[in-house]
């Protein structure tokens, strides 16, 4: 095994570049290319130990690569300065929402040639792969995790309300009907909505997408807020009807993500919208009873632009990385991030570790690979699956067929905060005027986007 102390002491720069204009490689005296890879800042000692073990495993099978972990957490506001200062690791992760902008500005390396050589390059899920593609379709960044919003529901409350838990709502009209019936027959909130900590804006944007709307229109560097639209008015109208006409949304109108998870797991909420892979959080952090849980595809309006708000994470390579470094970087991405999805040994090892530590195995989340690759991976790990997959079929049967739309890219969290106020006013003031709410939110969002 390599001596970490010796390799750090032996770092040198080569005297020659691989080609005119290429970035110089950092190599050891033994000719190993040095690759810095991002490791989340603030990890527990055991997590750091596990990360270093993976590094050692990678180096054993790639003796010409010297991996140096670097604590790094992506922040869009500081990235440009860090890039200029040379403090960005060779391999890092960024949100889907930033992918296209980084590509267009040349702030990440073009590794499309190296990615195209991966055995599964043509097996990426097209709905998520585009987040890391340039305008010409070349894959500059590798999607390593993704999510799409879903409708989570309590099967026990469905049964108590006389509803079929195997046939959850597939339209928003049906959501309203089911919510009303749950409240009338069980006394619990039929449907609940996040409203604070920017989650209100997140879910309101989700519903806007589902009804065929968008909250912004982007043209190059210019962005226009598009909150005051018929689609968003329809969304608010649907929420107002459930809240004020049906009284089916309970009494808590200040939910954030943690709070709504807690009440859902406790059996106080019939339905709510959140990321499709939320089962693990509900189980490990909120004590969810597995028998209570159901998840379904997000209902979409019958409109051409209706889609599921989604997001995820891209693995990217710094543009300061040389040619050998870029090849090494894609090998690391393949090994560390993608192996458990595309290689049987890695998939089984990951599932076995999760199972032994009593973590959920098999939780459905929007796959970054296509259906055939996903099904193969599920077959590899099926002996370790410990979640009620049958109760998740209304989601898994549809998750590949729903159009994915990424989150707004301009002043995202700031606009979400503005929409928190919009949905809070709607749910707490019976006389709130939808047209006025949308006009005010649109103007404030446009001002925020302009400053950003």
N, C-alpha and C positions, 0 to 999 in steps of 0.2 A: 504494500500500500504506500502511496506517496506520503512524504513528510511535508506537512503543511508549512512548518517553520522553514524548512530548506527551500521550498519553492518560492515563498514570499521573499526570502533574502536574495534569491537568484534572479529576480525580475530584471529584464533588460529590454531595450528597444532595438528592433532590427535596423541594420544599416541601409537596407534597401526596401522599397515598397513593391508590392506585387504588380502594380501598374501605375502609370502616370496619373496623378490626381487622387490615388487611393488613400484612404485613411490608414495611418501607420498602425501596425498590430503591436500589442503588448505581448511579449512572449517570455518564457523562462529560459534559463541557460540551456535547458534540455530541449528547447524548441517547442514547448507546449504553448498553445495559444491561451492567453488568460481571458476568461469570460466572467464578468461580474453579473450576478443575477439577483433580482429583487427578492427580499424576504420581508414579510410584513413586520413593521416596527412593533415593539411591545409584546412579542410573543412570550408565553410562559416557557421556563427552562426546558420542560419536556418537549414542547413543540419545536424549540430551537434544536434540541438533540435529534428529534425525528427528521428535521430538515437537513441537518448535517449528515445524517445517515443516508439520506437520499442522494446527497452530493457525492458521498464516498462511493455509493453504488454506481452512479453515473460515471465517475472518473475511472472506475475499475474497467468498465466496458468501453471507455473512450480515453485511453491513456495519453492522447495528444492534446487533451483539453484540461486546463487547470481552472476549476470553478471557484470563484470567490463570492460568497454570499454578502449582500449589502442590505442593511435595513433601509427600506424605502417605501413610502406611501404616496401614491399619486395624488397630486393636487393641481388642478388645471391652472389656478392662479399663479403658481410658482414654477410651473414646468419650463416655460420658455427661459427664464433666468437660470434655472438649474442646468438646462441643456447647454446654454452658452458658457456656463461656468464649468462644464465637464463633470458634473456631479451625478448625472443620471446613469444608472446601471445599464449594461448592454441589453439585458432582457428585463422588461417591466410589464405591468398590466395596467390597462386603462379601460374606462367605461365605453360601452357601445356608442354612446352619444358623442364621444370625442374622436372616434375613429376616422371618419371621413375628413374632418377638418385637419387632423394631424397629417393625413396623407396628402391633402391638397397643398398644405404649407411645407411639405418636405421635412416634417419634424420627426418622422420615423423612417427607418430604412426600408427600401424596396427589397423584400425577401421573397417576392412572388415566385422567382425561379426555384428557390430552395423549397418553398412550401409545395409547389407543383410536383416536386419529386417524391413527396410523401405518399405512401401506398394508399392512404385514405383521402387524398386531396379531392378526388371527385366524389367522395361520399359525405362531404359536409352538408348539413341541412341548409338548403338554399335560402330559407327564410331568415336564418341567422348569419350565414356566411357573408351576406352583402354588407353587413356592418363593418367588415374589415376589408372591403374591396375598393379599389380605385374606380374612377369613372369608366375605365375601359374593361372592368371586370376582373382585373388581376388581384390576387389575394395577397395584400401587403401585410395583413395582420390575421392571427389565428383566433377564432372564437373558442374560448375554453369553458365558458359557462354561460347559460342563458336562462331567462325566465319569461313566461307569458302570464298575464293575469288570468285568474280563474274565479269561479263561483264556488265558495266553500259552504257546505251546509251540514246541519246536524241531522243525521238519519233517525235518531231517536225522537226528536221533536217532529220530524216529518211523519213518522209512524203514529205518534200520539195525536197528530192533527188530522189523521185520515188520509195522508198523502203517501204515494208510493216512493220509498227512498231509492229505488232503482231507476226511477224516471224523474229526475230533477227538472226544473224549468229550462226550456231552450229559447224562450223569448222573454222580453222584459214585461210584457203583459202577463205572462204566466208567473214571473217572479212576484209581481204585485198580488196576484190572486193567491199564491201560496203563502206570501207573507201575511196577508190578512187572515187566512185560515189558521195559520200557526198561532197568531196572537189571540184570535177568538177562542181557540180550543185549548191552548196551553198557558196563556197569560204571559208568554215570553215575547221578546222582540222578534217579529217575523224576519225583518231585514234591518241591518245596522250599517252605518256609514262612518268611516274615519273622517275627522274634521279638523284636526290640529297637528302642530309639529310638521307642517308641510305635507302630511299624509292626506289631508282633505283635498288639496290641489291635485295630488297624485291620483287619487281615486276619481275625482271629478273629471280629470283629463282622460282617465281610463274609460269612463262612461261616455264622454264626448266622442272618443275614437269608436266605441262600440255602436254609437248612433250615427256614425259616418262623418263626424266633424274633426277638426284639427284646431289646436289652440294657437298655432303660429304658422306663418308662411315665410319660408326662407329663400332668398335669391342671392347666392354668393354670400357676401358679408352683410347684406341687408336683411332685416327681419321685420315682419309685421305681425302684431298680435291679432288673432282671429277668434277671440273669445265670444264676442257679441254676434252670434250666428243662430240660425234657426235650429241647428242640431243641439247646441248647448241649451237653448231655450227649452227644447223638448226634454233634455235630460233633467233640468231643474223642474219642469212640469211633472215629470214622473216621480221625482223625489217628493215634491210638494203633495202630490196626491196620496202617496203612501204615508207621509207624515201627518198631514192635516185632515184628509178625508177619511183614511182608513185607520189612523192611529196605530200603525203596525210597525213603527220603528223604535219602540221602547221609549225610555226617558233620558238616556244618556246621549247628549249631542256634542260631547267633547272627547270623543275617542281618538287616541293615537294608535299606532301599530301595536304596541305592547298591551295597551288596555283592551283593545278589541279582541286580541288573541286570548287574553285571560278570560274575558266574559264568554267568548265562544266556547272555549274548552270547558268552562263551568256549566255549559248547557243553558245559558241565558240568551243566546242569539241563534236564530234559525238559519240565517244566510248572511254572508258578507263577501266582499270582493278583496282579494289580495293575490300575491304571487302564487302560481300553481304548485310550487314545491314547498309550501309552508307547513306541511305535515310534521316535518322533523322538529321545527321550532315549537309547534303546538304540543308535541309529545314530550320533548325533553325539557322544555322550559315552563310549560303550563299544565302539565299533568293530564293531558287529553286522554279520555277513554277511547281506545281504538275503535270499539264497536259503534261509537257515536258518529264517526267521521265519514263524510262524503265530499267529493269534489267533482265539479263538472266544468265543461268548457264554458267560457264566458259567452252569454247570449249576445248575438250580433244582430243589428237591424238589417232588414233586407234592402241594403243600399250599397252601391258600388264601392264606396270608400270606407265602409265599416271594417274595422280591424281590431286586433288585440294589442294593447299597449304592452311592450316588452322591452327588455334590456338585457344587459349581460356584461361580460368581461372579455376583453381582447388581450392576447399576449402579443407584444410588439417589441421591435428591436431598435435601439438608439441609432440615429443616423451617423453618430460618431464611431460606430463599429466598423472595423475593416472587413475585407472579404472573407478571410478565414474565420473571423469572429462571427460573421453573419451565418456561415454554415454551422458553426458550433452552437450559435444561439437557437437555430431552428431544431437542432438535435436535442437541446435541452427542453425546448417547448414540447417537442414530441414525447420525450421521456417523462418529464415531470407533470405536465398538464394533461396530455392527451392519452398517455399509455393506458390508464384505467378505463378509457372509453373504447380503445381500438385494439388492444393487445390482451389476449386471454390471461396470461400469467399475471400481468399487472392488475387486471380487473379482479381476478380471484383474490389476489393478495390484499387489495384495498377492501374488498367486501368482507374478507375474513377478519381483517383488523377491526373494521367497524362493528362487526357482529360480536367479536370477543370483548369489545369495550361497551357493549350494549347500546350502540348507536343504531338508528334506523338504516336499513339497507333496502334499496329499491324504491325510494321515494320518487314519484314521478316529477320530473322537471323538464322544461322544454329542452329537448336534446340538441346538441350542436352537430350531431351526425344525422345521416338520413335514417329512414325507417329500418332498412335491412341491417345496417350496422348496429343500430340501437337494439333491435330484436336479438341479434347475435350476442351482444354484450349482456342482455338480460338472461339469455340462456346460460351463459358462462357462470353467472353468479346466483342462479335461482336457488341453490341449496342454502344460501345465506340470507335470502330475502325474508324480512321479518315484519313487513307492513301489509295491511289488508288490501292487496292489489285489486281484488274483485270490487271493492267499494270505491275504487278510483277510476273504473272503466269509463264513466261518463266524461272524464277528462282525457285519459290516455287514448281512447278510441278516436278523439277528435283533434288532439294537440298538433298533429302534423298538417292538418288541413286548414287551419286558421291562419289568415294573413297577419303577419307580425309587423307592427309599426313602432319604431323606436320613440323614446320619450322626446319631448321638445328639447332643442339643443341650446337655445339662447336664454340665459338667466333662468335656468330651469327651476332651481329651488326658490328663487325670489318670486317667480310667478306662481309657483305652488302655494307659497305663503299668502299671496293675494287671494287666491281661490279658496284658501282655508276660510277667510272671512266671508266670502260669498256663500259658501255652503252653510256655515254657522248661522248667518242671518236668515237664510231660507228656512232652516229647521227650528229656529227659536222665535221667529217673528211671523205670526200668521198673516199679517198684512204686508209682508215684504213683496215688493213689485219686481218680478223677474226681469222685465225690460230695464229697469233702473239699475238693478244689481249687475247685469251684464254690461251695460254701458259704462258704469263706474270701474268694473274690473278690467275691461278692455283698455280704457284710457290709462289706468295705472300700470297695467302690464306693458303697454307700448312705451310709456315713459321709462320703465325699468329696463326694457330691452334696449332702448336707445342709449341709456347710460352705460349699459354693459358692453 
